[in-house]
Amino acid sequence: MTTLDPDTLERLRRQVPLRLDRRGQFFFEDDPVTHPGVRALFLRGLDVTPAGEPSLRVGEQWCYLQVEDCLLRALRVTRAGDGAPQLHLDDGRDLPLDPDTLWEEPGEGLRCSVPAEHSGRPLSVRFTNTALADLAPWLDDGDPVALRLGDRRLPVPTRPPAA
């Protein structure tokens, strides 16, 4: 088996014409990726490089990914056993909402981050309208909007948390 030199491998990883649009639909060139199994595999393989660039891992192979918005979407928010909000993500995972990562992108809505399944690095998450409606019982409509967790009121910033 021939091993590619690092520069060639990097160039090939950047040339894969794979894109993730704002709605969470994958495209290869201009063709949508519609097979449910392939889509689920891609969602589970989302990650970011150590430099913070979006990537997609399939097995031991990976490539860079063009992303129009966030890597993941929160489809629903439910109440965990301790009463805290739990995110149901489009990659199939159910994870607690980390309030330190929650922020409001002006004109775009709420975002947060969750750890990547492979590397643990933070992945961006966009709340869908349904997830926002689910989260409403935890939100206070003050100025600024705040997340209520028990007796704590945590203002939701309008800029990303410091990394």
C-alpha atoms as a printed R data frame, in Angstrom:
    type eleno elety resid chain resno       x      y      z
1   ATOM     1    CA   MET     A     1   0.000  0.000  0.000
2   ATOM     2    CA   THR     A     2   1.329  3.409 -0.991
3   ATOM     3    CA   THR     A     3   1.394  6.143  1.636
4   ATOM     4    CA   LEU     A     4   0.647  9.670  0.474
5   ATOM     5    CA   ASP     A     5   2.886 12.501  1.542
6   ATOM     6    CA   PRO     A     6   1.230 14.916  4.033
7   ATOM     7    CA   ASP     A     7   0.885 17.793  1.522
8   ATOM     8    CA   THR     A     8  -0.891 15.617 -1.032
9   ATOM     9    CA   LEU     A     9  -3.189 14.143  1.609
10  ATOM    10    CA   GLU     A    10  -4.055 17.648  2.885
11  ATOM    11    CA   ARG     A    11  -4.825 18.826 -0.674
12  ATOM    12    CA   LEU     A    12  -7.045 15.794 -1.299
13  ATOM    13    CA   ARG     A    13  -8.931 16.314  1.987
14  ATOM    14    CA   ARG     A    14  -9.664 19.913  1.001
15  ATOM    15    CA   GLN     A    15 -10.851 18.954 -2.499
16  ATOM    16    CA   VAL     A    16 -13.746 16.741 -1.384
17  ATOM    17    CA   PRO     A    17 -16.841 18.678 -2.570
18  ATOM    18    CA   LEU     A    18 -18.939 17.965  0.526
19  ATOM    19    CA   ARG     A    19 -21.160 20.679  1.995
20  ATOM    20    CA   LEU     A    20 -23.614 20.968  4.902
21  ATOM    21    CA   ASP     A    21 -26.322 23.597  4.342
22  ATOM    22    CA   ARG     A    22 -28.201 25.721  6.922
23  ATOM    23    CA   ARG     A    23 -30.953 23.111  7.284
24  ATOM    24    CA   GLY     A    24 -28.534 20.268  7.974
25  ATOM    25    CA   GLN     A    25 -28.712 18.702  4.496
26  ATOM    26    CA   PHE     A    26 -25.488 17.237  3.099
27  ATOM    27    CA   PHE     A    27 -24.553 17.811 -0.537
28  ATOM    28    CA   PHE     A    28 -21.870 16.166 -2.641
29  ATOM    29    CA   GLU     A    29 -21.129 18.774 -5.284
30  ATOM    30    CA   ASP     A    30 -24.714 19.936 -6.032
31  ATOM    31    CA   ASP     A    31 -26.370 16.589 -5.317
32  ATOM    32    CA   PRO     A    32 -28.178 16.071 -2.002
33  ATOM    33    CA   VAL     A    33 -27.113 13.098  0.090
34  ATOM    34    CA   THR     A    34 -30.484 11.430  0.654
35  ATOM    35    CA   HIS     A    35 -29.751  7.902  1.822
36  ATOM    36    CA   PRO     A    36 -30.779  7.771  5.521
37  ATOM    37    CA   GLY     A    37 -27.891  5.489  6.470
38  ATOM    38    CA   VAL     A    38 -25.274  7.667  4.786
39  ATOM    39    CA   ARG     A    39 -26.797 10.807  6.313
40  ATOM    40    CA   ALA     A    40 -26.732  9.208  9.808
41  ATOM    41    CA   LEU     A    41 -23.115  8.098  9.268
42  ATOM    42    CA   PHE     A    42 -22.133 11.635  8.223
43  ATOM    43    CA   LEU     A    43 -23.912 13.221 11.207
44  ATOM    44    CA   ARG     A    44 -22.120 10.882 13.612
45  ATOM    45    CA   GLY     A    45 -18.809 11.690 11.913
46  ATOM    46    CA   LEU     A    46 -18.986 15.467 12.291
47  ATOM    47    CA   ASP     A    47 -16.004 16.969 14.066
48  ATOM    48    CA   VAL     A    48 -13.604 19.892 13.942
49  ATOM    49    CA   THR     A    49  -9.864 19.817 13.474
50  ATOM    50    CA   PRO     A    50  -7.544 21.039 16.235
51  ATOM    51    CA   ALA     A    51  -7.479 24.355 14.304
52  ATOM    52    CA   GLY     A    52 -11.293 24.549 14.458
53  ATOM    53    CA   GLU     A    53 -12.102 23.697 10.829
54  ATOM    54    CA   PRO     A    54 -15.227 21.577 10.216
55  ATOM    55    CA   SER     A    55 -14.442 18.008  9.244
56  ATOM    56    CA   LEU     A    56 -16.188 14.724  8.558
57  ATOM    57    CA   ARG     A    57 -14.801 11.406  9.744
58  ATOM    58    CA   VAL     A    58 -15.816  8.053  8.276
59  ATOM    59    CA   GLY     A    59 -13.894  5.231  9.887
60  ATOM    60    CA   GLU     A    60 -10.225  6.161  9.931
61  ATOM    61    CA   GLN     A    61 -10.575  8.567  6.995
62  ATOM    62    CA   TRP     A    62 -11.616 12.201  7.161
63  ATOM    63    CA   CYS     A    63 -12.001 15.273  4.987
64  ATOM    64    CA   TYR     A    64 -12.781 18.949  5.393
65  ATOM    65    CA   LEU     A    65 -16.405 20.010  5.146
66  ATOM    66    CA   GLN     A    66 -17.952 23.258  3.933
67  ATOM    67    CA   VAL     A    67 -20.589 24.378  6.458
68  ATOM    68    CA   GLU     A    68 -23.127 27.159  5.860
69  ATOM    69    CA   ASP     A    69 -24.231 27.480  9.500
70  ATOM    70    CA   CYS     A    70 -23.916 25.166 12.493
71  ATOM    71    CA   LEU     A    71 -22.713 21.583 12.364
72  ATOM    72    CA   LEU     A    72 -25.692 20.189 14.313
73  ATOM    73    CA   ARG     A    73 -29.299 21.044 15.079
74  ATOM    74    CA   ALA     A    74 -31.174 20.623 18.353
75  ATOM    75    CA   LEU     A    75 -34.425 19.022 17.209
76  ATOM    76    CA   ARG     A    76 -36.093 18.834 20.623
77  ATOM    77    CA   VAL     A    77 -35.449 19.804 24.229
78  ATOM    78    CA   THR     A    78 -36.769 17.584 27.007
79  ATOM    79    CA   ARG     A    79 -36.563 17.629 30.785
80  ATOM    80    CA   ALA     A    80 -33.776 15.431 32.163
81  ATOM    81    CA   GLY     A    81 -34.159 13.515 35.428
82  ATOM    82    CA   ASP     A    82 -32.721 16.449 37.376
83  ATOM    83    CA   GLY     A    83 -35.138 18.876 35.677
84  ATOM    84    CA   ALA     A    84 -32.455 20.453 33.476
85  ATOM    85    CA   PRO     A    85 -32.897 20.838 29.704
86  ATOM    86    CA   GLN     A    86 -31.644 17.947 27.596
87  ATOM    87    CA   LEU     A    87 -30.974 18.343 23.876
88  ATOM    88    CA   HIS     A    88 -32.056 15.799 21.283
89  ATOM    89    CA   LEU     A    89 -29.626 16.355 18.402
90  ATOM    90    CA   ASP     A    90 -29.959 15.471 14.748
91  ATOM    91    CA   ASP     A    91 -26.942 13.151 15.092
92  ATOM    92    CA   GLY     A    92 -29.107 10.964 17.365
93  ATOM    93    CA   ARG     A    93 -27.499 11.886 20.683
94  ATOM    94    CA   ASP     A    94 -29.291 13.166 23.771
95  ATOM    95    CA   LEU     A    95 -27.019 15.490 25.752
96  ATOM    96    CA   PRO     A    96 -27.563 17.962 28.570
97  ATOM    97    CA   LEU     A    97 -27.570 21.622 27.598
98  ATOM    98    CA   ASP     A    98 -24.384 23.228 28.884
99  ATOM    99    CA   PRO     A    99 -25.618 26.706 29.884
100 ATOM   100    CA   ASP     A   100 -22.093 28.125 29.562
101 ATOM   101    CA   THR     A   101 -22.219 27.509 25.788
102 ATOM   102    CA   LEU     A   102 -25.690 28.987 25.162
103 ATOM   103    CA   TRP     A   103 -25.847 32.288 23.279
104 ATOM   104    CA   GLU     A   104 -28.198 34.213 21.036
105 ATOM   105    CA   GLU     A   105 -26.966 35.060 17.578
106 ATOM   106    CA   PRO     A   106 -28.751 38.346 16.767
107 ATOM   107    CA   GLY     A   107 -31.288 37.825 13.998
108 ATOM   108    CA   GLU     A   108 -30.528 34.109 13.787
109 ATOM   109    CA   GLY     A   109 -31.635 32.540 17.094
110 ATOM   110    CA   LEU     A   110 -30.126 30.465 19.853
111 ATOM   111    CA   ARG     A   111 -26.961 28.435 19.560
112 ATOM   112    CA   CYS     A   112 -24.876 26.327 21.881
113 ATOM   113    CA   SER     A   113 -22.159 23.753 21.552
114 ATOM   114    CA   VAL     A   114 -21.777 20.092 22.410
115 ATOM   115    CA   PRO     A   115 -18.693 17.865 22.385
116 ATOM   116    CA   ALA     A   116 -17.903 15.978 19.182
117 ATOM   117    CA   GLU     A   117 -18.418 12.261 19.524
118 ATOM   118    CA   HIS     A   118 -14.912 11.469 18.245
119 ATOM   119    CA   SER     A   119 -12.602 14.226 19.537
120 ATOM   120    CA   GLY     A   120 -14.681 15.917 22.237
121 ATOM   121    CA   ARG     A   121 -14.019 19.297 20.601
122 ATOM   122    CA   PRO     A   122 -16.998 21.695 20.643
123 ATOM   123    CA   LEU     A   123 -19.478 21.444 17.766
124 ATOM   124    CA   SER     A   124 -21.871 24.295 16.987
125 ATOM   125    CA   VAL     A   125 -25.587 23.585 17.474
126 ATOM   126    CA   ARG     A   126 -28.523 25.605 16.097
127 ATOM   127    CA   PHE     A   127 -31.893 25.329 17.866
128 ATOM   128    CA   THR     A   128 -34.774 24.494 15.524
129 ATOM   129    CA   ASN     A   129 -38.117 26.243 16.042
130 ATOM   130    CA   THR     A   130 -39.471 23.124 17.757
131 ATOM   131    CA   ALA     A   131 -36.480 22.995 20.114
132 ATOM   132    CA   LEU     A   132 -36.907 26.708 20.903
133 ATOM   133    CA   ALA     A   133 -40.555 26.102 21.796
134 ATOM   134    CA   ASP     A   134 -39.469 23.174 23.984
135 ATOM   135    CA   LEU     A   135 -36.859 25.369 25.716
136 ATOM   136    CA   ALA     A   136 -39.376 28.160 26.451
137 ATOM   137    CA   PRO     A   137 -40.228 26.941 29.999
138 ATOM   138    CA   TRP     A   138 -36.577 27.522 30.972
139 ATOM   139    CA   LEU     A   139 -36.367 31.010 29.431
140 ATOM   140    CA   ASP     A   140 -37.205 34.391 31.008
141 ATOM   141    CA   ASP     A   141 -38.099 37.145 28.554
142 ATOM   142    CA   GLY     A   142 -36.163 39.864 30.329
143 ATOM   143    CA   ASP     A   143 -33.536 42.106 28.853
144 ATOM   144    CA   PRO     A   144 -31.410 40.168 28.309
145 ATOM   145    CA   VAL     A   145 -33.184 36.863 27.899
146 ATOM   146    CA   ALA     A   146 -32.073 34.450 30.618
147 ATOM   147    CA   LEU     A   147 -32.013 30.720 31.179
148 ATOM   148    CA   ARG     A   148 -33.646 29.655 34.455
149 ATOM   149    CA   LEU     A   149 -32.158 26.584 36.105
150 ATOM   150    CA   GLY     A   150 -33.708 26.069 39.530
151 ATOM   151    CA   ASP     A   151 -33.180 29.304 41.430
152 ATOM   152    CA   ARG     A   152 -30.376 30.472 39.101
153 ATOM   153    CA   ARG     A   153 -31.055 33.041 36.361
154 ATOM   154    CA   LEU     A   154 -28.302 32.963 33.729
155 ATOM   155    CA   PRO     A   155 -28.376 35.793 31.153
156 ATOM   156    CA   VAL     A   156 -28.039 34.553 27.569
157 ATOM   157    CA   PRO     A   157 -25.252 36.549 25.885
158 ATOM   158    CA   THR     A   158 -25.521 37.902 22.333
159 ATOM   159    CA   ARG     A   159 -22.007 36.859 21.396
160 ATOM   160    CA   PRO     A   160 -20.248 33.507 21.526
161 ATOM   161    CA   PRO     A   161 -18.743 32.519 24.875
162 ATOM   162    CA   ALA     A   162 -14.989 32.906 25.067
163 ATOM   163    CA   ALA     A   163 -13.298 29.678 24.056
